Amino acid sequence: MSTSTLKLVIGNKNYSSWSMRPWVLMRQTGIDFEEVLLRFDGFESSSTFKAGLQGITPVGKVPVLIDGDLAVWDTLAIAEYLAEAFPDQQLWPLNAHTRARARSVCAEMHSGFVGLRNACPMNIEAHLPEVGALAVRDQAAVRNDLQRIVQMWSSLLAEHQGPMLFGPFGIADAYYAPVVMRLKTYALPVPADVQAYMDRVCQLPGVKAWIDGALAEKDFIDFEEPFRIRP
């Protein structure tokens, strides 16, 4: 790792669930970085958003971690880079078996839960319980994803005695923080232990700072709003 200040390129805090993961991870654990926010104005090659990523990442997506002349994209790659660069932060559990389990649930989030993602896009500023109720009623994929999340979180919280999924805050909690936002926005039904975990996540200083930033944006982006019209 270089001695230069880390930079994290992100999208709108209200909408960018992928950006939320490394931002919260770094903010909550005290890893110093400079935020570079690129507003979502479209994802075509001619958009200002895409232009802002030219020369930074070949995939044209956020988030991107910049360390000197190195750019690291993809949230799993960023998490692993930070875990290696800041071993004292213990971003992964110390126990090898527990660490493998934490990596597994992060990978599951990384590639799965498509039903929940599609039906309930992250929108921190919104309150859409009616949409959530319809999604749970009508979409088996949403019900299945919700059931798996509840089972996973309840099991991990019981096994590791909280307050976070693997005891102390770590990469897994940062990874699932956007899911907490979705469950809250769409008021999806969860048991008391999961609700208590969600409340604890929202009170983490790093998560609270992201939420406050999302609420302060006041940026209604039409293509990110399938369930609301511009006020």
N, C-alpha and C positions, 0 to 999 in steps of 0.2 A: 504494500500500500504506500502511495506517495504521501508527502507531507502537505499537499495542497488541501484546501477545504473541499469536502465532498459536496457535490451538487445533486439534487434529486429533481428530475423533470417530471412533472405531473400534469394531469388534466383537471377539469373542474372538480372541486371537492364535493359538490352536491351529487355528482353523477358518477365519478370515476372510482369504481370499487377497486380496480386493480391498483390505482395510485395510492389508495388509502392504506394498503397493506404495508409497504416499506416506510411510508411517511410515519404512520403510527408506531411501527417498530422502532424507528430511530428516535422519534420524539420521546416516546415513553421510556426508553433506556438511556437517554441523555447523549446519544451520538450526535455530534454537531454536524450540521449540514446547511447548505443554502438551498432554499426552495426556488425552483423555476417553474412557474405555472403557465401552461399554454392552453388558452381557452378553446373549447370545442366549438368550432364554427363550421364543421363539416369534415368528412374524412376522404374527400376526393384529393387527387394529387395537386390540384390547384388551390386548395384551402390554405389559409394562414397557419392552421394547426400543423398540417403536413410540412409546410415550408419551414416552420420552426424546428422540425426534427431533422431536416436535411443536414447531412454531415455529422449527425450525432449517432443515429442508429439506422441500420439498413432495413429494419422492419417497419419503421414509421409509426410506432405505437409507444404509449407511456404505460408504466413508468420507465425511466432510465436513470441509473446511478452513474454519475461521472466522477472519476477519481483521477485528476490530472489528465493524461491523454488516453485513459482507459474509459470506455463506456460499457456498462453492464446492463443488459435488458432482460426482461422476464423476471417476474417476482421471485420465483424459486432461486434463480441464479443470484439475484440481488441478496436474498436472505442468506444464502450460503457464503457469499463474498463477505458480508458483514459479520457473520459468525466466525469466519476465519480471521478477519481483520481485527475483531474486538473480542478475543477469547474470554477476557475477564467479565464480559457482560453475560456470559452463559446463556446465549440466545436459544440454544438447544439444551435439552436436559443432559445432565452429566452422565447418567447411567446409559450404557450402550443400547440395551433393549428398549428403554423408555425413549431414547433418542430416535431409534428406528421407528417406534410407534408414532412419535410426533411427526417425523418425516412422512410417514404413510398417510396420516390424516391431512397433512398439508397437500400432498400429491393428490389425494382424493378430492379436495376442494379445487385444486388447480385444474383438474380435467373433468370433474363431474358436476352434479347438481344442475344440469342443463335446464330441467323443467322449472326449477325455482328461478334461475337466472333469467330465463325468457319471459316467464309470467310476471315476475316481480323485480324489474330493474331497480337498481339503487337510486333512491331519490330522497335524500335525508330531509329536505325541507317539506316534503309532501306528507299528507296523512290520508291514506287510501284504504281504510278498513273494508269498504264495500268491494273493492277490487280483490282484496285478499280473500274475502269470504267466497266470492265466485270462483277464484282460482282453486281453492281447496275443494269446493263442491264439485267442480266440473273437470278438473285435470288430475288424472291419476299420477302423472309424473310429479306434480307439485306435492301431492299427498305422500308419495313415496320418499321424495327428497326431505320433506319435513320430518317424516318418521325416522329417517336415518340420522338426521341432525340431532333430533331429540335423544335418540338412543345413544349416539356417540357422545354427546356432551354429558348426559346423565351418567353414563358409565365412567367417563374420564374424571368427572368431578367427584364421584363417589370413591373411585380407586385412589386418587391422589389428594383427596381431602381439600381441594380448592386452595385458594379462592379462584384460581384460573384453571385451565384444562389440565395442565401438568404440574400444578402447585403454584409456583411463581409465574409471573408474566413471561411469555416467550413468543417465539415465531408463530406457533400454532394459534395463539390468541389474536395476534395481529392479522393472521390469515383469515380468521373467521369474524373479525370485527365488521366487515361489510355485510356478512350474513346477519349479524345482530341488527344492523341498520335496516335491512330488508324486513326482517321479522317485525320490527317496530313500525315501520312505515305502513305495512299492510296488515298489521294487527293479527298475525297468524297465531293460532292457538298453541301454547306450550305449557308444560307443567310448571309447578312452582319452583323447582330447583333450577330449571333452565331460565325461567324469568329472573330469578335472583342472580344468576350468572350474567345475564344480559344487563341487568342494572349495574352490576359491578364493573362490567366492561365500559359502559357509558360514563362511569364516574372516573375512569382512569384519566389522568391529566392529558396524556397524549391523545386519547380518543376524544375527550371533551374539546381539546383545542381544534381537532379536525372538524367536529360537529359545529363548533362556533364559526369556523372559517366557512363551512358550507352554508350556514344560515346567513352569513354576512355577504355572500356573493350576489344575491338578488338577480340572478342571471337565468332567465327562463329560456331554455333552448328547445325549440319546437320538436326537433327530431329525437330528443331525449324524453319527451313527454307524451307517451302513448295514451295516457289516461286523463290528461287535463288540457284545457285550452288556455291560451295566453290571457292573463287577467287584463 
